[in-house]
Amino acid sequence: MPRLSRCFLAAALVLASAGACAQGVYHDWNQVQPPAPPALVKASVDPATTAVLVLDIAKQTCNAESRPRCVAMLPGVAKLLAFARGKGVPVIYTLGAASKPADIWPEAAMQPGEPLVTAGPDKFVNTNLEQQLRDKGIKTVIAIGAAAHGAVLHTAASAAFRGFNVLVPVDLIASETPYAEQYTVWHLVNAPRLGERIKLSRSDWLD
């Protein structure tokens, strides 16, 4: 083969390879295998420095039509809230703009005096949530709610970036699909700086 033809062939192969790589993860989508599940930890709750964040467990964002997995976790939410309140752990609620306290599921209902913030997926943005936590001397937040890939992901990450430790009971976060929950919990403990602050647990592993 003439030298010039060989050069053209080599260049074509390089360009073809670059074109495939340029598609990134989309090109490899069907070959991606999920990693092993992250480790879960048992944790002791210090009532003096811990708060529970109940994120968007309202009928607009947690319902049988779009998020049946959220409805299925409600008995566990009720148990965790009873546990927290029994230990004197502060409970703080969040909702999206379309929801109001009356829309919260009975299993997750607010009690008198418990605070509420209304915001988008990151509940620290344009709210006084951080100040509420600082005023109470909170160092650790337990994040539960819907959607895992929305309010849970962004609020837990935002808490970690603000220097709070975060516990996420994986049985008390929900999305439309298991995949959204899976990538959320992987991200929370693998993304830069988050793994230093965020731990995954189960609601029955807290004492």
Phi and psi in degrees as a GROMACS rama.xvg file:
@    title "Ramachandran Plot"
@    xaxis  label "Phi"
@    yaxis  label "Psi"
@TYPE xy
-56.554  150.005  PRO-2
-58.2909  -40.7301  ARG-3
-63.8503  -39.8992  LEU-4
-64.4404  -41.0072  SER-5
-61.2832  -37.9993  ARG-6
-64.606  -42.6153  CYS-7
-63.657  -40.8614  PHE-8
-62.8799  -45.5574  LEU-9
-61.0489  -42.0243  ALA-10
-64.1437  -39.4343  ALA-11
-64.3047  -40.6913  ALA-12
-64.6996  -40.5682  LEU-13
-62.476  -44.3027  VAL-14
-65.7723  -40.0674  LEU-15
-63.1505  -42.9766  ALA-16
-63.9899  -42.4185  SER-17
-63.768  -37.1107  ALA-18
-64.0909  -40.0352  GLY-19
-65.3698  -43.4298  ALA-20
-66.686  -31.2278  CYS-21
-62.7651  -22.7689  ALA-22
-76.2748  -12.9807  GLN-23
58.3663  -140.721  GLY-24
-62.9633  -26.2978  VAL-25
-61.7796  -38.4969  TYR-26
-64.4464  -33.7725  HIS-27
-99.9064  9.55111  ASP-28
-49.5536  -48.593  TRP-29
-76.7945  -9.79468  ASN-30
-97.3189  -7.79606  GLN-31
-72.454  128.625  VAL-32
-106.869  137.979  GLN-33
-66.1081  144.803  PRO-34
-72.6975  169.765  PRO-35
-60.9908  148.225  ALA-36
-62.9939  141.007  PRO-37
-63.3611  156.392  PRO-38
-71.2445  144.092  ALA-39
-102.24  150.844  LEU-40
-124.797  151.098  VAL-41
-86.8915  147.14  LYS-42
-144.068  141.863  ALA-43
-96.1206  133.724  SER-44
-95.7331  123.501  VAL-45
-94.0345  108.283  ASP-46
-59.5121  -26.0859  PRO-47
-74.3522  -21.8906  ALA-48
-129.886  12.6809  THR-49
-122.965  143.857  THR-50
-134.73  151.281  ALA-51
-100.919  130.427  VAL-52
-103.939  116.146  LEU-53
-98.8856  105.023  VAL-54
-100.471  104.282  LEU-55
60.5163  38.226  ASP-56
-88.6366  66.421  ILE-57
-118.105  164.746  ALA-58
-69.894  -17.6266  LYS-59
-74.0357  -31.2511  GLN-60
-113.406  -4.46779  THR-61
-140.251  94.265  CYS-62
-150.799  164.441  ASN-63
-68.7846  -23.3679  ALA-64
-76.5657  -51.7194  GLU-65
-103.04  -28.141  SER-66
-137.69  67.1164  ARG-67
-60.909  -25.7074  PRO-68
-65.5172  -29.6969  ARG-69
-71.3175  -44.1304  CYS-70
-60.6393  -38.557  VAL-71
-64.7899  -25.0938  ALA-72
-88.9149  -3.9565  MET-73
-59.3548  -39.8495  LEU-74
-58.442  -38.0429  PRO-75
-66.9318  -35.8787  GLY-76
-61.7066  -45.2138  VAL-77
-59.1862  -41.9134  ALA-78
-65.7319  -42.1549  LYS-79
-65.0826  -41.9487  LEU-80
-65.7175  -38.2206  LEU-81
-63.5824  -41.0057  ALA-82
-61.895  -48.0535  PHE-83
-63.5703  -48.1373  ALA-84
-64.7447  -34.7275  ARG-85
-64.1151  -27.8367  GLY-86
-92.7118  -2.9035  LYS-87
80.3071  22.4099  GLY-88
-79.7422  128.118  VAL-89
-62.4543  142.405  PRO-90
-118.796  126.251  VAL-91
-121.012  134.487  ILE-92
-105.334  150.915  TYR-93
-133.129  151.084  THR-94
-141.135  158.838  LEU-95
-81.6534  170.824  GLY-96
-63.2409  -25.2299  ALA-97
-84.6096  -4.44424  ALA-98
-113.21  157.381  SER-99
-134.656  166.377  LYS-100
-53.2719  -34.2768  PRO-101
-64.3404  -18.0113  ALA-102
-85.5298  -9.78959  ASP-103
-68.1815  137.682  ILE-104
-60.6249  144.1  TRP-105
-54.6163  -36.7912  PRO-106
-63.0927  -23.2752  GLU-107
-114.07  17.0354  ALA-108
-59.8326  145.606  ALA-109
-70.653  152.202  MET-110
-107.355  156.008  GLN-111
-53.1406  135.464  PRO-112
90.0175  -10.9918  GLY-113
-79.2561  131.801  GLU-114
-76.9187  159.476  PRO-115
-136.234  135.496  LEU-116
-121.918  146.855  VAL-117
-117.952  126.413  THR-118
-165.45  177.399  ALA-119
-77.0151  -156.347  GLY-120
-58.525  -37.1671  PRO-121
-94.3684  107.455  ASP-122
-75.4489  -2.51725  LYS-123
-88.1804  -15.4013  PHE-124
-80.5774  122.351  VAL-125
60.2839  31.9698  ASN-126
-134.593  173.85  THR-127
-101.681  23.4727  ASN-128
-58.4798  -46.389  LEU-129
-60.0177  -43.0704  GLU-130
-64.8557  -39.0987  GLN-131
-58.2908  -44.8688  GLN-132
-66.3702  -43.2548  LEU-133
-62.2101  -42.982  ARG-134
-62.2926  -29.9907  ASP-135
-88.6795  -1.52342  LYS-136
72.8165  27.5227  GLY-137
-77.2207  133.983  ILE-138
-114.904  -23.0119  LYS-139
-130.641  135.406  THR-140
-117.276  142.211  VAL-141
-102.958  116.334  ILE-142
-103.657  122.308  ALA-143
-132.895  157.369  ILE-144
139.371  -163.662  GLY-145
-129.42  146.971  ALA-146
-91.9684  147.482  ALA-147
-55.0663  -44.5847  ALA-148
-84.7251  2.26178  HIS-149
-116.563  -97.89  GLY-150
-61.0358  -40.3528  ALA-151
-66.3403  -51.9784  VAL-152
-58.105  -51.4675  LEU-153
-75.417  -35.8613  HIS-154
-74.5281  -40.2863  THR-155
-63.0661  -44.3134  ALA-156
-63.924  -41.7147  ALA-157
-64.8395  -38.5836  SER-158
-62.4473  -43.6393  ALA-159
-62.7974  -42.7675  ALA-160
-64.4721  -23.6297  PHE-161
-89.2384  4.24384  ARG-162
95.3349  5.07923  GLY-163
-85.3139  148.432  PHE-164
-83.4102  148.518  ASN-165
-131.602  132.039  VAL-166
-112.111  129.779  LEU-167
-121.023  104.971  VAL-168
-70.9186  114.608  PRO-169
-68.6182  -17.6399  VAL-170
-85.4462  -2.36461  ASP-171
-122.676  28.934  LEU-172
-127.868  145.279  ILE-173
-145.987  148.748  ALA-174
-137.588  -174.008  SER-175
-68.1186  -31.356  GLU-176
-135.117  154.876  THR-177
-60.1957  -31.3969  PRO-178
-61.5807  -41.7982  TYR-179
-62.4475  -38.5136  ALA-180
-68.3184  -38.9334  GLU-181
-63.5436  -49.3971  GLN-182
-69.7077  -26.7816  TYR-183
-64.9233  -50.5557  THR-184
-67.842  -34.1954  VAL-185
-63.2341  -46.1313  TRP-186
-60.4348  -43.1273  HIS-187
-60.7894  -30.7318  LEU-188
-108.398  1.67429  VAL-189
-120.072  -19.1035  ASN-190
-68.78  150.848  ALA-191
-52.8025  131.292  PRO-192
74.3405  -17.1635  ARG-193
-78.0361  -40.8532  LEU-194
-61.3009  -20.8209  GLY-195
-70.7312  -23.4605  GLU-196
-117.42  -22.655  ARG-197
-106.975  132.665  ILE-198
-124.356  145.617  LYS-199
-99.8917  142.725  LEU-200
-146.908  -167.419  SER-201
-127.343  152.542  ARG-202
-62.4788  -30.3216  SER-203
-87.5871  4.61768  ASP-204
-104.222  8.45337  TRP-205
-99.6327  135.824  LEU-206
